[in-house]
Amino acid sequence: MLFVLLAVEGVSILAIRPLLSLHVFVGLLLIPPVALKLASTGYRFFRYYTRDLEYVAKGPPYVLMRMLVAPVLVAATFGVFATGVALLVVGPGGGIVLGLHKASFVIWGGAFAIHVLAYALRVPGLVGADWGRGRGTPGMALRYAILAVTLVAGLIIAVAALPAAHPWLHWHGGHDR
């Protein structure tokens, strides 16, 4: 689900002017699911480094990912979303904020690509194991409920904040139509 929403956001960048409202909507929609992903990953990180046997048995992430890519990806994720929201607050002509948004996205894109490539071979096994567990797996219902709540929260945020994007929809580099 997160990957699909990120893909939609990425496609909107390819034609940003006509798809700006979609870009803003999906960007806002992504805030709670991305926060959930960061929280769950942080939880696993914490459990591993506090030597919880279940997490230690699964082994550490790749060293390069752990020491370089993950910190850059997390920082760039915060940067992309913080500057995106800031652009809605400051409005068109965001100057340095727009530049920071673009720069943080470039950094995020590189780190995300490395992250995806590093773990791509694990995905089919993880998805298969997840689907093979069945409904009776402890915590499965809670996991899906939390995911649903983050999506609903994202929808509420996106719908409520989308009017703030209105000035951007009519901005053309300082030249109104």
C-alpha distance (Angstrom), angle and dihedral (degrees) to the residues before:
residue distance angle dihedral
M1 . . .
L2 3.79 . .
F3 3.78 91.1 .
V4 3.83 91.2 51.5
L5 3.81 92.8 50.4
L6 3.80 90.6 47.7
A7 3.81 89.2 50.3
V8 3.82 90.9 52.4
E9 3.80 88.9 49.4
G10 3.80 89.7 50.0
V11 3.80 92.9 50.2
S12 3.81 90.2 50.5
I13 3.81 88.8 59.0
L14 3.80 90.7 60.1
A15 3.82 89.8 66.4
I16 3.79 100.5 19.8
R17 3.81 99.0 164.3
P18 3.82 98.3 55.5
L19 3.82 92.2 33.3
L20 3.80 98.6 42.2
S21 3.81 94.5 112.0
L22 3.83 89.4 51.6
H23 3.82 89.8 46.7
V24 3.81 92.1 52.4
F25 3.82 93.8 42.6
V26 3.81 94.7 49.9
G27 3.81 91.6 41.6
L28 3.79 90.4 55.5
L29 3.81 91.6 42.0
L30 3.82 88.8 54.6
I31 3.81 95.9 56.9
P32 3.84 98.2 86.1
P33 3.84 96.4 39.4
V34 3.81 90.7 48.2
A35 3.81 89.8 47.7
L36 3.81 88.4 51.4
K37 3.81 91.2 49.8
L38 3.81 91.5 49.6
A39 3.82 91.0 47.1
S40 3.81 94.4 48.4
T41 3.80 91.9 45.9
G42 3.80 90.3 47.4
Y43 3.81 89.1 50.6
R44 3.81 91.6 52.6
F45 3.81 89.5 46.5
F46 3.81 90.8 51.3
R47 3.81 93.5 46.4
Y48 3.80 91.9 49.2
Y49 3.80 94.6 49.2
T50 3.82 92.5 45.0
R51 3.82 85.1 57.8
D52 3.82 98.5 -115.1
L53 3.81 102.7 176.7
E54 3.81 95.4 -134.8
Y55 3.79 91.6 55.0
V56 3.80 95.7 38.9
A57 3.83 89.5 53.3
K58 3.81 89.9 59.3
G59 3.79 89.5 56.0
P60 3.78 132.4 -130.9
P61 3.78 126.0 -64.0
Y62 3.79 115.7 -98.8
V63 3.81 110.0 -69.9
L64 3.81 95.1 -120.8
M65 3.80 90.3 49.2
R66 3.79 92.6 47.9
M67 3.78 97.9 45.6
L68 3.78 103.8 34.4
V69 3.79 118.4 6.4
A70 3.82 99.9 43.8
P71 3.82 96.1 51.3
V72 3.81 90.9 47.0
L73 3.81 91.4 46.3
V74 3.81 92.8 49.9
A75 3.82 93.5 46.3
A76 3.80 92.5 45.9
T77 3.82 90.8 47.5
F78 3.79 89.9 55.3
G79 3.80 89.0 45.3
V80 3.81 95.1 51.1
F81 3.79 94.7 47.9
A82 3.81 96.5 39.9
T83 3.80 93.0 50.0
G84 3.81 91.3 43.3
V85 3.79 91.0 55.8
A86 3.81 90.4 42.2
L87 3.81 89.5 55.2
L88 3.79 89.6 57.6
V89 3.79 89.4 51.3
V90 3.83 97.9 46.0
G91 3.81 95.4 38.0
P92 3.80 130.0 -151.9
G93 3.72 119.1 -10.0
G94 3.80 89.1 39.8
G95 3.81 87.8 165.9
I96 3.77 108.7 -177.9
V97 3.82 92.7 16.4
L98 3.80 90.7 56.9
G99 3.80 89.7 47.9
L100 3.81 90.9 49.8
H101 3.82 90.3 48.2
K102 3.79 91.1 53.5
A103 3.81 93.7 43.6
S104 3.79 93.7 47.7
F105 3.81 89.2 49.2
V106 3.81 91.8 53.0
I107 3.81 90.4 50.5
W108 3.82 90.9 44.0
G109 3.81 91.6 49.0
G110 3.79 92.4 54.0
A111 3.80 94.3 46.0
F112 3.81 91.8 44.2
A113 3.81 91.9 50.6
I114 3.81 91.1 51.9
H115 3.82 90.2 46.6
V116 3.82 93.1 50.3
L117 3.79 93.2 46.3
A118 3.81 92.3 47.5
Y119 3.80 93.3 53.6
A120 3.81 102.7 28.5
L121 3.79 93.9 103.2
R122 3.82 91.2 55.8
V123 3.81 95.1 54.5
P124 3.84 100.1 79.3
G125 3.81 91.2 51.0
L126 3.79 92.8 46.8
V127 3.80 93.1 47.7
G128 3.80 91.6 46.4
A129 3.80 91.9 49.2
D130 3.80 91.2 47.1
W131 3.80 93.9 50.6
G132 3.79 91.7 42.6
R133 3.80 94.1 57.1
G134 3.77 95.9 75.7
R135 3.77 131.3 -149.7
G136 3.80 94.9 -66.8
T137 3.79 94.4 68.5
P138 3.81 110.6 120.4
G139 3.78 111.7 -107.8
M140 3.82 95.1 12.9
A141 3.82 94.3 110.5
L142 3.80 91.0 46.9
R143 3.79 90.6 49.3
Y144 3.79 92.4 52.5
A145 3.81 91.5 44.1
I146 3.81 91.6 53.1
L147 3.79 90.3 48.2
A148 3.82 90.7 49.9
V149 3.81 91.2 49.0
T150 3.82 91.2 51.8
L151 3.80 90.5 50.6
V152 3.80 92.3 49.1
A153 3.81 89.9 46.8
G154 3.80 89.0 50.2
L155 3.80 91.2 50.5
I156 3.80 91.0 50.0
I157 3.81 91.7 49.2
A158 3.81 92.5 46.0
V159 3.80 94.9 48.1
A160 3.81 93.2 43.8
A161 3.81 95.4 46.5
L162 3.80 100.3 37.6
P163 3.82 92.7 90.5
A164 3.82 87.2 63.7
A165 3.81 87.1 66.2
H166 3.82 92.2 59.7
P167 3.83 95.3 94.6
W168 3.82 89.2 52.4
L169 3.80 92.1 53.1
H170 3.80 90.1 62.7
W171 3.79 97.5 39.1
H172 3.78 118.5 104.5
G173 3.77 105.7 179.1
G174 3.77 91.5 -61.9
H175 3.82 94.7 -42.3
D176 3.80 116.6 105.1
R177 3.78 117.5 -154.5
